């Protein structure tokens, strides 16, 4: 009996096996929880923002030196359609002339965002930020032309 109590050879492999099973179960539980969250984000639409790629191609300043519209050309090179819902100029929200309140651009398509009349000063850099309904942002800085330029 004394020899049985001093022998610990059988405890170590059992304990190691239980510990290994516990680590594997915890790891798989964490991976499963991440996967469920990831799938839920895609079902809601947040995950598709990663496939939303668009850029500002060009900016036309009309009516420099006074009040005039700004026309922004946008190109969608992503894997999903883009709906531009917000425009900010120097951090201030600016309305744009779209009947639906947003600009829908299909995959591989182009679109133009035309602002309402904005006070423009010549030779001033303006910082533009376009925001989509999924939360993607495209931004850039453009300088308004001099009054003598077309």
C-alpha positions in Angstrom: 0.0 0.0 0.0 2.8 2.3 0.9 4.3 1.7 -2.5 1.1 2.7 -4.2 0.9 6.0 -2.4 4.5 7.0 -3.3 4.0 6.2 -7.0 2.8 9.2 -8.9 3.4 7.9 -12.4 -0.4 7.5 -13.1 -1.3 11.0 -11.9 0.9 13.0 -14.3 -0.4 11.6 -17.6 -4.1 12.0 -16.5 -3.5 15.5 -15.2 -1.7 16.4 -18.5 -4.5 15.0 -20.6 -7.2 16.9 -18.7 -5.2 20.1 -18.9 -4.6 19.7 -22.6 -8.3 19.0 -23.2 -9.2 22.1 -21.2 -6.8 24.3 -23.3 -8.2 23.0 -26.5 -11.8 23.5 -25.4 -11.1 27.1 -24.3 -9.3 27.9 -27.5 -12.1 26.5 -29.7 -14.6 28.4 -27.6 -12.8 31.7 -28.2 -12.5 30.9 -32.0 -16.2 30.1 -32.2 -17.2 33.3 -30.3 -15.0 35.4 -32.8 -16.5 33.6 -35.8 -20.1 34.2 -34.5 -19.3 37.9 -34.0 -17.7 38.1 -37.5 -20.7 36.5 -39.2 -23.1 38.7 -37.3 -21.2 41.9 -38.5 -21.5 40.8 -42.1 -25.2 40.1 -41.7 -25.8 43.5 -40.2 -23.7 45.1 -43.0 -20.7 46.4 -41.0 -18.4 43.8 -42.4 -19.0 44.8 -46.0 -17.4 48.2 -45.4 -14.1 46.4 -45.8 -15.1 45.7 -49.4 -16.1 49.3 -50.0 -13.4 51.2 -51.9 -13.8 54.5 -53.6 -11.8 57.6 -54.4 -12.2 61.2 -55.3 -11.1 61.6 -58.9 -11.4 65.3 -59.4 -12.9 68.4 -57.8 -14.3 71.3 -59.8 -14.7 74.7 -58.1 -17.4 76.8 -59.7 -17.9 80.4 -58.8 -14.6 81.1 -57.1 -14.4 84.5 -55.4 -18.1 84.3 -54.4 -20.7 81.7 -53.9 -20.9 78.7 -56.1 -21.2 75.0 -56.2 -18.4 72.4 -56.0 -18.6 69.3 -58.1 -16.7 66.2 -56.9 -16.2 63.2 -59.2 -16.1 59.9 -57.3 -15.0 56.4 -58.6 -16.0 53.1 -57.0 -13.3 50.4 -57.4 -14.6 48.2 -54.6 -16.6 44.9 -54.5 -19.9 46.4 -53.3 -22.0 49.4 -54.3 -21.3 52.7 -52.6 -23.9 55.1 -51.2 -22.3 58.5 -50.4 -24.5 60.0 -47.6 -22.3 62.8 -46.2 -19.9 65.5 -47.4 -17.7 67.6 -45.2 -15.7 70.6 -46.3 -13.1 71.7 -43.8 -14.9 69.7 -41.1 -18.3 71.3 -41.7 -21.2 69.3 -43.1 -22.3 70.5 -46.6 -25.5 69.5 -48.3 -25.4 68.2 -51.9 -27.9 68.2 -54.7 -29.3 64.7 -54.9 -33.0 64.0 -54.9 -32.7 60.9 -52.7 -30.3 62.5 -50.2 -27.4 60.2 -51.1 -25.4 59.3 -54.2 -25.5 55.6 -55.2 -22.4 54.5 -57.2 -22.4 50.9 -58.7 -19.3 48.7 -58.7 -16.8 50.1 -61.2 -19.0 53.2 -61.7 -18.5 56.9 -61.5 -20.7 59.5 -59.8 -20.7 63.3 -59.3 -21.5 64.9 -56.0 -22.6 68.6 -56.6 -22.8 70.8 -53.5 -25.2 73.6 -52.9 -23.7 77.0 -53.2 -20.7 77.3 -51.0 -18.6 80.5 -50.2 -15.3 80.0 -52.0 -12.1 81.9 -51.6 -9.4 81.8 -54.3 -6.1 80.0 -53.7 -7.4 78.4 -50.5 -6.9 74.7 -49.7 -10.2 72.9 -48.9 -10.3 69.6 -47.1 -13.0 67.3 -48.4 -14.4 64.2 -46.7 -17.0 61.9 -48.2 -18.7 59.4 -45.9 -20.8 56.4 -47.0 -23.7 54.8 -45.2 -21.5 51.9 -44.1 -19.0 54.3 -42.5 -16.2 54.3 -45.1 -14.4 57.6 -45.6 -12.6 59.1 -48.5 -10.8 62.4 -48.0 -8.5 64.7 -49.8 -7.2 68.3 -49.9 -7.8 70.5 -53.0 -6.8 74.1 -53.6 -9.4 76.4 -55.2 -8.1 78.1 -58.3 -7.2 81.8 -58.6 -10.0 84.2 -59.8 -8.3 84.6 -63.2 -8.2 80.8 -63.9 -11.2 79.1 -65.6 
